């Protein structure tokens, strides 16, 4: 699928604009597309069919690249598990990996996207409406006002992290007997503060312009860098090879997006960063009042991982590794479900910028239902077949049967919080789509973090890693509930009760399907055959139960499949 040339941008364009047209419908179009003089939607030539077709193609392309990145991520984890198992070396790498994990959340996934997609959407809206100052392109002005400053800020942050690596490791994992290996790995991964920031900036700019494939491909490039360095240098460098691979992979992420960025986004000539009034006018959505709530929210969200590793560092060696392997696999359904919201976030942002709150409401409610269905189906598979999944993926080399049993148990506990993780990712986007300062997401995330900390301290001593995973599920679910209740009264007037009821029906179907898989999985001794059978059984039970519970998402999906089948005939 090509992600260029799918649509046109309405309105006048400055003569010096070098970017290609925005691929999203023009801001200001109604939710059903342009209306006829009589007020009825023009369904044949309106924007809704074109928008739906574009979003479907973008979601399909994003899904393919997301699955590819997930597969490569599993290969990456398999390589680390094969060569280093669940040991002091793998724990040291994972402590150092905390830095790029937090940087990815802050600079690629949540923070940068929540700030810059609305900013670029507003600039595109101004360009389309002819609202320019002195004939200047608003997109070019936004880039000139923000990218140089971001580069200087991130470069300083990376340098400080390299210098302060021993202190960082001491804070993250005070229970390590010998922190030197973790310090070395942390210094190697510190470059991601800069490279992930540039990657996130490019991703937000491209998504606002309607180009989704290059941003979706960055994690495939990232994982290839880690895999290549690990395979090539593990014998000579040990686990430091994987840390060096993080640095190499993060540079590949930038190169993956650079050609399309140069094609679509008008980059200004290099010049010194501006900090005065002109810069503020060029980037009205990036002031400290908007920036601070986003940063606090994202840091609080990623601090869930910091709390887990802090607590796990006091447990026997391998505890951090068991948590990591379980979490990486269990969260795959969440990653797949959130690609829906990633593709539609620019649509919501442009609707909010144009004042079309009803369009935004329908989009958000639809996204919550679809994302919930995907993540809960994945949750059922994890609950039913966790031991088989872990055995097939990891049990080889230094990763033995005991590691499989421990990881599978943790994975099932993590699965109970997957819906909460999905909802936090989906609900946070509308909060920040208007560009107005809002502290409620940070408050909700901070509350969930406090719940995680309290539950973690209460449960870890008695239940070990299972207690840490339980605390994670309780904390993130608390945050999701607060965000769901607060969104309708503060930003987008969603029908929270209807959304909760719909998700409750899907959750019931997920529990029934997971129980069926759990009961039937041991009947097939071979783990590969058992998992293959589960991939048929669990979805069948999920959709049949959803149909019996009258889940709107399941009914809509089955109706769509029926229409496609009849059309094909």
N, C-alpha and C positions, 0 to 999 in steps of 0.2 A: 504494500500500500504506500502510495506517496502521500506525504503530509504537507504538500504545497499545492496551492492553486485550487483549494476546495471552495472557497467563497470569495467575496469581494467586500471591501469596506466602503460603506456609503459615505457621502459627504465629500467636501473639498479636501485636497491634500496639498501641503506645501510643495512648491516646485523643487525644493532641494531634498525632499524625503527620498532616501535611497532604499529604505526597507521595502520588502514585499508587502502585499496587503494582509491585513489581519484575516485569519482563517475562520474566526468566529463571526456570527451574524453582527451586523452593525448595531452598536449600542443605540437603544431607543426603540428598536423593533419590539412589538408586542409579543407576549408569550406564544400567541398562535401565528405570529407573523404580521405583516402589514394588513390593515383593515381597509375594506372598501368604503366609499363614501357613506354607505348606509350603515356601517358599523359592524358588518359581519366579517368573520375571518376569511381571508382569501386562501383557502386550503390548498388549491392546486398550485399556485405560484408563490405561496407565502414562505416565511422563513422557517416555520416549525418542521416541515418535512426535511428541508435541507440541513437544519441544525441537528435533527435526530439522526439523519444518515451520517453526517460528519462525526458526531459524537460516537456513533456505533463503530465507524471505521477507526477512529482514534482509540477507542477503548480496546478494539480487537488488536490493533498494532501494539498498544501498550501492554496488553495481556501477554502477547507472544514474547516480547522482550522482558517482561517481568518474570515470566516462567523461565526463560533462558537464564536470567540473572539468578533466580532461585536455584536452578539446577547447578549452575557454576558455584553458587554459594555452598551447596551441599558437597560438591567436589572439593572445594576449599576446606571445609570442615573435616571431610574425610581424610584429606592429606595431613592436616594437623593432628587428627586423631591417630592416624596410622603411624606417624613418625614420633609423636610426643605423648600420645595417650591422654590419660587424666593424671597429670603429674605436676611436680614443682615447675617444670619448664613451661607446660601449657598454661598453668595458673599465672606465671609471670607474663606471658604474652597477652593473656586475656585482661590482666590488670592494665597493661599498656594500651590494649585495644579499647579501653574505656574512653580514652581521649578521642580517637576517631569516631566512636559510637556517639558520643555527645556532640562532637563537631558535625556529624552527619545530620543529627536531629535539629540542631540549632541552625546550621548553615545550608543544608540542602533540602530537607524534607519539610520541616515545620516553620522555623523562624524566618528564613529568607523568603520562602514561598508566601507566608502569611503577610509579610511586609511588602514584597516587591510585585507580586501578581496584581494586587489592587492598585499599586502605584503605576505600573505599566498599563493596566486597564484604563485608568483615568487619563493617562497621557494619550492613549489611542482614542479614547472618547473625545478628548479635546481636539486631537488632530482631525477626526472625522467631522466634527461640528465646525471646524474652522476657528476654534478658540485658541489663537496663537498670539504671541507677543512679538511684534516686530518681524513677522514672517518666519520666526524660528520654529523648527520642528520640535514639539513637546517631548517626543521620545528621545531625540538627540540631546536635548537639554537635560533630561532626566539622567541619561547615561553619563554625561559630562559632570553632573553635579554629584554623582554617587559612586561610580566605579573607582576613580582614583583615590578617594578617601577610604573606601573599603579596602583597597589593596594595601595602603599604608598601615591601616589599623590591624589587619590580619597578619601582615608581616611582623609587626611588633609583638603581637600575641604569640606567634610561633617561636620567635626568639626568646621571649620570656619563659615559655614552656620548656624549651631545651635547657635553659639555665636552671630552672627550678624543678627539674625532673625528680631529684631525690625527695624533695618536700612533697611533691604531688603523690608519689608512690607511698610515702609515709602516711599521707592522709587517706588515700584510697584503701590501703591494705596494711594497717598497722600490725597485723598478726604474722606477717611474713618473717620467717627465720633469717633469710638472706635476700635482701631486696635488690642486689646489684644487677641481676639479670633483668628484672622488671624495669629498673632505671634505664639500662641500655636500650631496651625495646621502646620505652616511652620517648626517648630522644629521637629514635628513628621515626616514630609515628607522629611526632609533633608537627611535621610539615603539613599534615592534613588540615591544620587550622587555616592555612593559607589556601591550599588547593581545593578543599571542600567549599570554602567561602566563594571562590571564583566559580566553581562548579554550580553552586546554588544560585548565584547571580545569573549565570547563563541560562540555567534551567527555568527560572522564573520569567526571564525575558522571552524565551522561546515559547513557553506555555501561554503567556499572555497574547502572543502573536498567533497562537493556534498550531504551533509545531510541537508535537508530543513525542515523536519517535526518538530524536537525539537525547532528550532528558531521560526517557525510559531506558536507554541503552547504557547509561553511565555505570550502573552497578555491574553489568556484564563485563565492561572494560576493567572495572576495579577488581573484580574477583579474578579475572585472567592475570592481572599483575601479581596478585598474591600467590596464585597457584604456580605461576611460572617461576617466581623467585624461590618459593618453598621447595619445589622439585629440583631446581638447579643447584641450590646452595645449602640445603639442610645438613648435608654431611659435613660441610666446612664451617658453617656459621651457627648450626643448631637452630633454635627457635628464633634467633635474630634474623634469619632469612625471611621468615614470615612477616616480621615487623618491617623489614626493608621492602617487602612486597606491598605492604600497605602504602608506603610512600610512592612506589612506582605506579601502583594501580590508581592512586588519586590523581597523578599527573595525566594518566590515560583518560580519566573522566573529563578533563578539560579539553583534550584534543578531540574527543568524540563529538563534542558540541560546537567546536569552534567554526567549522565550515558553514553550518547552517546559520549560526549567529551572525557571521560576516555577511551572509546573504540577506537576512531578514531585518536585522537591527542596525539602524544608522549609528555607527560609532563616531564620536567626535574626535578631532585631532588631539593628540596628547597635550596636556597642559597641566599646570599646577592645580591642585584641588581648591575649590572655592568653599568658603565657610560663611559668607555673608548673606544679605537678603536675597540676592539673585539665586543662590543655591537653594534657599528655602522655598522660593517661588517655583523652582524647577522640580523640587521633590517635596510637595506639600504633605505627602502621606508618610514621610520618613523622619519627622521630627521626634524629639526625645519623648514627647507625650504619647506618641503611638509606639515608638520603639521599646520603651521600658516595659509595658505590659506583655508584649510578645516575648521579650527575652526572659522575663521572670517565669512566664508560662512554660516556655520550652525547657529552661534549665530545671524547673521543678519536675517536669515530666521525665526528663532524662535522669534526674536524681533518684528515681525508682531503682535504676540499675546500680547507682553508687551505693544505695542502702543495702541492696542484695549482696554486693561484693564485699562491703565492709563487714557485714554479718558473717558471710561465708568464709572470710579470711581467718576466723577464729575456729573453724571446723577442720577436720583432718584434710590432708592434701588430696586434691581432686574434686573437692566440693564445688569450687568455682567453675571448674570445667563441666561437671555434671549439670549445673544450672545453665551454663552457656549453651551446651549442645541441646538440652531440652527446650530452652527458650527459642533458639534459632529455628528449630524444626516446627515447634508448636505455633510460632507466629507467622508461618507461611500463609495460612488462610487469611490472616489479617492483612498481610501485604497485598494479596490478590484482591481482597474486598475494597481496600482503600484506593486502588487504581481507578475505581469508578469516580470517587470524589476528586481525585487528582485531575482527571480529564474534565470534569464539570465545574471545578472551582473557578476558572476564568469566566464561565457563563454566569455563575452567581455573582462574581465581583463586578462584571459589567452591568448586570441587572441592578445591583445595588447602586452603582455609580449613576445609572440612568433613572433611579427612583422607582424601578419596577418591582416593588416588594412582593406582589402576588406571584409574579413569575419566579422570583427567588424562593418563595415558600414552596411552590409545587416542586421545584427542582430539588430542594433540600429534602423534602419528605420522600420523594422518589429515591434519592440517593441513599437515605437511611434504610429504607426497606430493602433495596437491592444489596447494599453492602452487608446488612444484617443476614440476609439469606445466604450469601456466599460464606461469610465467616462462621455461621452456625453449622452449615454443612461440613466445613472443614473441621470444626470442633467435634462433630460426631465421629468423623474418621479418626481423629487423634484419640478420643476417648476409647474407641473400640479397639484400635490396633496399634497403640503406642509401642508395646514390646516388639512387634514385628517390624514396625517402621525403623526403630533404632537398630535392631539387629541387622536388617538389610542395608542400612546406610553406613553404620559405623563399626560393627563388630568384626574387626580384623586387626592384625598387627598388635600394637600395644593396648588396644581397646578390647577388653575381655568381656565375658558373660556377666560378671558382677557389675561392670560399668553399664552394660545394657540394662540390667534390672533397675539400677539406681536412676539412670537417666529417664527410662520409660515412666517410672513412678512420678518423678518430678514433672514430666511432660504432661501427664494427665491432670495434675493439679494446676499447672499453668493454663491448661485449656479452659478451665472454668472462668478465667478472666479475659478470654479472647474477645468476647462481645464488648466488654468494657473498653479494651484497647481500641477496638474498631470504632466505637462510638466517640471516644475522645478525639481520635483523628478526624472523624467526619464532622463532629459538632463544632470543633474549634475553628474550622475554616469560615463558616458563616459569621462567627463573632468578629473576625478580623477583616471581613470582606468590604465593609463600608469605609475603612480607613479612619474611623473615629476612635479615640482612646477608650479602651474598655479593660477594666481590671477584673471582671468577673471570671474569665477563664483562668487567670492566675490564682484567684482566690479558690476556685474549685480544685485546681491542680494541687495547690498548697495543702488544702484540706485532705485530699487523697493521699498526699505524701506523708502527712502526719499520721493518718490511719495506717499506712504501710509501715512506718517506723514503729508505732506502738504495737501493732500486731506482730511485726517481725521480732522485736525484743521479747514479746510474750511467748512466741511459738518456737523460736529457733532452738532454744536450750533443750526443749523436750522432743521436738520433731525434726531437728536438723534442717536439711535442704528442703524437705517437704513443707516445713513451717515457713521458710522464706518464700517459697512459691505461693503458699496460701495467703500470706500477707500481701504479696503483689496483687493477687486476684481481688482481694477485698478492697485494697486501696484504689485501684484503677476503676473498679466498678462503682465506688462511691463518687469518684470524680465524674464518671459518665452520667450518673443519675443527676448530679447537680447541674451539669451542662445541659442536659435534656430539659430539666425544669426551667432553667434560666433563659434558654434561647428564645422561646416564644414571647416572653415578656420584655425582652431587651433589644433584640435585633430583627429576627425574622419571625413573623407570627405563625409558627408551625403549630399544628394540633398535637401537642405533646401526649395527650391521653390516647389518641388514636395510634400514634407512632408506638407508644409503649405497649398497647394491646397487640398490635401487629407483630412486634418483636417478641412478645410473650408467646404467641402461637408458634412462631418459628423456633423459639427456645424449647418448647414442648416437643416439637418434631425432632429437634437435635438430640434431646435426652433419650427419646425412644429409639432413634437410630443408633446412638452411641451404645445404649444398653444391648441392642441386638448384636452389634458388632463385637462387643466385649464377651457376650455369651458364646458366639459362634467361632471367634478367632481361634481358640485352642483346639477346635475340632479338626483343623487342618495342620498337621505337624510342620510341614515345610513353610518357613516364614514368607517366602516369595509368593507361593500359591495362596496362603492365607490372606496376605495383603491384597492380592489380585481379586480374590473372592469378596473381600471386604469393600473394595472399590465399586463393586456391583451391588452388594447387599445394602450397605449403609445409605447410599443415595436413594435406592428404591424405597426403603423404610422411611427415610426423611420426607420424600415427596408424597408418599401415600398418607403418612401421618399429617403432613401439612394440608393435604387435600381434605382429610377428615376433619381437621380443625378449622377449615375454611380460611386459611391464610391467604390474604389478598395477593401477596407476591407469588406464591405457588400457583394460585388460580390464574394469574396473569401470564405466568411463564407457560403453563400447560396450554392456555388458550392461544398463545403465540405459536407454540409448536404445532398445534392442531391446524392453525391457519396456514402455516408454512407447508405442512404436509398436504393439505387440500389444494393449495396453489400449485404445488409441485405436480400433483396429479392432473 
